Amino acid sequence: MTNYSTWSGLALLLCLSACGTQPLKPLRIDLPLPDIAAEFETRIERLNRHTGDQEPQYYRWRFYRSAKRIETHRLADHSGESWVQLADGNIGYQRLFHTQKQLIDYLPGDLKAIDSQPNWLRLATLIDTDNLQNFVPQHTDTLVDRPVIYYTDNNQDTFTELAWLEREQLPALLRRQQHADIVTTRLIAVYPFANAPWVRPKSDDYQATDFADLGDKENDAFIKSILPRLKGTQRHEH
């Protein structure tokens, strides 16, 4: 006669087998997003059709996400960007230059005028949240000591590979290939915002210049030096 322990063992095996064959989850965004501090490394590879592969470029940057604010900090040149969700639902943007303690302030109307209106969820997750259905689940793995689900998005123009951290709602790996360009962003470390080992640079006392006033400061040495790095300056009238 089959005893209870035998039936229990068979039930456990059947459960494990069923669990192992369950389909992978489609990609989704779970709200509210957790407050996160993370560090990434981005690698840019470009193929020159005349000279062959160029040396890849690398840079490290930090990412801070809270309910109403998203900020990036590029370590190589100590500069960054900041987006703030305003009370009326619009988004304000600042370009930050920490070494010089200066910032360029864009109002929502400025962003609309230069056709650069941000998508909050896309900024907060670093992925194209408008087309989540295009990401096809492939397999599970472990990166940065955390479980991830791999997805691919293969359309006519771009191939994207994504390793997604469900708990953190953030990529552990994001690789995009478009024509001869390959941009790969890897997560180095991630922490709850309150436990991060680095402090987000404070910009409250920085000298601020409104985007609308850039034309009045075109002879300022600092403004001249950063103009090529600013949103909308190609179309900004002086």
JOHU-V434219 format. One record per helix or strand of 2 or more residues. SS is the DSSP state (@ for helix, = for strand). FROM is the first residue (numbers start at 0). TO is the last residue. Records with the same first field share a line. If there is no record, write none. Layout:
SS: FROM-TO, FROM-TO
//
This chain:
@: 3-19, 107-112, 119-124, 128-133, 192-194, 210-216, 220-228
=: 35-47, 51-52, 56-64, 68-73, 78-84, 90-96, 101-105, 135-142, 145-153, 157-164, 169-177, 180-191, 206-209
//
